[in-house]
């Protein structure tokens, strides 16, 4: 619960303000001078409003508020004064040290309304600050997550590039097919074995692969091995699936070509 600090060297005046505000549900503390007020602010972290008399010995209300503006900028400051030194008050107001100025003797309703306004503004500013801090934290976490994801993506791209180089250098022909029968990838050896001069990615397999292979693809069985004769050569076929955990998203056909000596 927020607290209000009343600062006045006249104890009777301070207690009068205390009773008024407590009747309206506020929790109120009292300090008799500026020094004590600053010490109280340092100890009590829940103070949202300080109501101070202007004319006090050693430190005026305006001087107290000037110090508070530096150390406790969010705390709302209400100045009570019967003092007519308007130039000092004008400077305090212009410097932004005072939230509201009330003249003595004050009107009780006006003082309570002023305190309610100050508390509303304090609550809004506190909520906004909490939201800003939360957004800053979220942005930091998001930036850190994006950095991590970018790093992972970069590593994956590098790994993929290495895999592609390895695939290209294999002495066995490889063709990868999507579930709907489109060619997704072929390596150099496959293109060489079947005399493919142009890129075939995105083309249905039945327009690229020899007909002798069509029945095996149509009756695809992962882990199957077959040896067939084609164009005077032996084709050693191995069938596998492309999968991620339990999800199958493609097929691979490995083909090792061997000269038929018969």
PEFENSUL-V627539 format. One record per backbone hydrogen bond with DSSP energy under -0.5 kcal/mol. CO is the residue of the C=O (numbers start at 1). NH is the residue of the N-H. E is the energy in kcal/mol with one decimal. If there is no record, write none. Layout:
BEGIN
co:CO nh:NH e:E
co:CO nh:NH e:E
END
This chain:
BEGIN
co:2 nh:27 e:-0.6
co:3 nh:48 e:-2.6
co:3 nh:49 e:-1.3
co:4 nh:6 e:-0.6
co:4 nh:29 e:-3.1
co:5 nh:7 e:-0.5
co:5 nh:51 e:-2.9
co:6 nh:8 e:-0.5
co:6 nh:31 e:-2.6
co:7 nh:53 e:-2.5
co:9 nh:11 e:-0.9
co:10 nh:14 e:-2.2
co:11 nh:15 e:-2.6
co:12 nh:16 e:-1.7
co:13 nh:17 e:-2.0
co:14 nh:18 e:-2.4
co:15 nh:19 e:-2.6
co:16 nh:20 e:-1.9
co:17 nh:21 e:-2.5
co:18 nh:22 e:-2.7
co:19 nh:23 e:-1.9
co:20 nh:24 e:-0.6
co:21 nh:24 e:-0.9
co:21 nh:26 e:-2.2
co:22 nh:25 e:-1.8
co:26 nh:28 e:-0.5
co:27 nh:4 e:-2.6
co:29 nh:6 e:-2.9
co:31 nh:8 e:-2.1
co:33 nh:37 e:-2.0
co:34 nh:38 e:-2.3
co:35 nh:39 e:-2.1
co:36 nh:40 e:-2.5
co:37 nh:41 e:-2.4
co:38 nh:42 e:-1.7
co:39 nh:43 e:-1.2
co:40 nh:44 e:-3.5
co:43 nh:45 e:-0.8
co:44 nh:47 e:-0.7
co:46 nh:3 e:-2.3
co:48 nh:76 e:-2.6
co:49 nh:5 e:-2.8
co:50 nh:52 e:-0.6
co:50 nh:78 e:-2.9
co:51 nh:7 e:-3.3
co:52 nh:80 e:-3.2
co:54 nh:56 e:-1.2
co:54 nh:61 e:-2.0
co:57 nh:59 e:-2.4
co:60 nh:64 e:-2.3
co:61 nh:65 e:-2.5
co:62 nh:66 e:-1.9
co:63 nh:67 e:-1.8
co:64 nh:68 e:-2.4
co:65 nh:69 e:-2.4
co:66 nh:70 e:-0.8
co:67 nh:70 e:-0.7
co:67 nh:71 e:-2.0
co:68 nh:72 e:-3.6
co:72 nh:75 e:-1.0
co:76 nh:50 e:-2.8
co:77 nh:99 e:-3.5
co:77 nh:100 e:-1.4
co:78 nh:52 e:-2.6
co:78 nh:80 e:-0.5
co:79 nh:102 e:-3.0
co:80 nh:54 e:-1.8
co:81 nh:104 e:-2.4
co:84 nh:86 e:-2.0
co:85 nh:88 e:-0.6
co:85 nh:89 e:-1.5
co:86 nh:90 e:-3.1
co:87 nh:91 e:-2.1
co:88 nh:92 e:-2.0
co:89 nh:93 e:-2.3
co:90 nh:94 e:-2.8
co:91 nh:95 e:-2.3
co:92 nh:97 e:-2.0
co:92 nh:98 e:-0.7
co:93 nh:96 e:-1.5
co:100 nh:79 e:-2.6
co:102 nh:81 e:-2.1
co:106 nh:108 e:-0.5
co:107 nh:111 e:-2.6
co:108 nh:112 e:-2.6
co:109 nh:113 e:-2.4
co:110 nh:114 e:-2.3
co:111 nh:115 e:-2.4
co:112 nh:116 e:-2.5
co:113 nh:117 e:-2.4
co:114 nh:118 e:-2.4
co:115 nh:119 e:-2.6
co:116 nh:120 e:-2.3
co:117 nh:121 e:-2.5
co:118 nh:122 e:-2.6
co:119 nh:123 e:-2.7
co:120 nh:124 e:-2.4
co:121 nh:125 e:-2.7
co:122 nh:126 e:-2.5
co:123 nh:127 e:-2.6
co:124 nh:128 e:-2.7
co:125 nh:129 e:-2.4
co:126 nh:130 e:-2.3
co:127 nh:131 e:-2.4
co:128 nh:132 e:-2.7
co:129 nh:133 e:-2.7
co:130 nh:134 e:-2.3
co:131 nh:135 e:-2.9
co:132 nh:136 e:-2.7
co:133 nh:137 e:-2.3
co:134 nh:138 e:-2.8
co:135 nh:139 e:-3.1
co:136 nh:140 e:-2.4
co:137 nh:141 e:-2.8
co:138 nh:142 e:-2.8
co:139 nh:143 e:-3.0
co:140 nh:144 e:-2.5
co:141 nh:145 e:-2.5
co:142 nh:146 e:-3.1
co:143 nh:147 e:-2.5
co:144 nh:148 e:-2.4
co:145 nh:149 e:-3.0
co:146 nh:150 e:-2.9
co:147 nh:151 e:-2.2
co:148 nh:152 e:-2.7
co:149 nh:153 e:-3.1
co:150 nh:154 e:-2.7
co:151 nh:155 e:-2.3
co:152 nh:156 e:-2.7
co:153 nh:157 e:-2.7
co:154 nh:158 e:-2.4
co:155 nh:159 e:-2.6
co:156 nh:160 e:-3.0
co:157 nh:161 e:-2.6
co:158 nh:162 e:-2.0
co:159 nh:163 e:-2.8
co:160 nh:164 e:-2.6
co:161 nh:165 e:-1.9
co:162 nh:166 e:-2.6
co:163 nh:167 e:-2.9
co:164 nh:168 e:-2.4
co:165 nh:169 e:-1.4
co:166 nh:170 e:-0.7
co:167 nh:170 e:-0.8
co:173 nh:255 e:-2.9
co:174 nh:187 e:-1.7
co:175 nh:253 e:-2.5
co:176 nh:184 e:-3.1
co:176 nh:185 e:-1.3
co:177 nh:251 e:-2.8
co:178 nh:181 e:-1.9
co:181 nh:205 e:-2.5
co:182 nh:178 e:-2.9
co:183 nh:202 e:-3.7
co:185 nh:176 e:-2.9
co:187 nh:191 e:-2.1
co:188 nh:192 e:-2.3
co:189 nh:193 e:-2.9
co:190 nh:194 e:-2.0
co:191 nh:196 e:-2.9
co:192 nh:195 e:-1.0
co:195 nh:197 e:-0.7
co:200 nh:203 e:-1.9
co:203 nh:183 e:-2.4
co:204 nh:207 e:-1.9
co:205 nh:208 e:-1.8
co:205 nh:209 e:-3.1
co:210 nh:213 e:-1.8
co:210 nh:214 e:-0.5
co:211 nh:214 e:-1.1
co:211 nh:215 e:-0.7
co:213 nh:217 e:-1.8
co:214 nh:218 e:-2.8
co:215 nh:219 e:-1.8
co:217 nh:220 e:-1.3
co:221 nh:224 e:-1.8
co:224 nh:239 e:-2.2
co:226 nh:237 e:-3.9
co:228 nh:235 e:-3.4
co:230 nh:233 e:-1.6
co:232 nh:260 e:-1.3
co:233 nh:230 e:-3.3
co:233 nh:235 e:-0.5
co:234 nh:236 e:-0.6
co:234 nh:258 e:-2.8
co:235 nh:228 e:-2.3
co:235 nh:237 e:-0.8
co:236 nh:256 e:-2.3
co:237 nh:226 e:-2.0
co:238 nh:254 e:-2.8
co:239 nh:223 e:-3.5
co:240 nh:252 e:-3.0
co:241 nh:243 e:-0.6
co:242 nh:249 e:-2.6
co:242 nh:250 e:-1.1
co:244 nh:247 e:-2.1
co:246 nh:248 e:-0.6
co:247 nh:244 e:-2.6
co:247 nh:249 e:-0.5
co:249 nh:179 e:-0.5
co:250 nh:242 e:-3.0
co:251 nh:177 e:-3.2
co:252 nh:240 e:-2.2
co:253 nh:175 e:-1.7
co:254 nh:238 e:-2.0
co:255 nh:173 e:-2.3
co:255 nh:257 e:-0.6
co:256 nh:236 e:-2.8
co:258 nh:234 e:-3.7
co:259 nh:261 e:-0.8
END
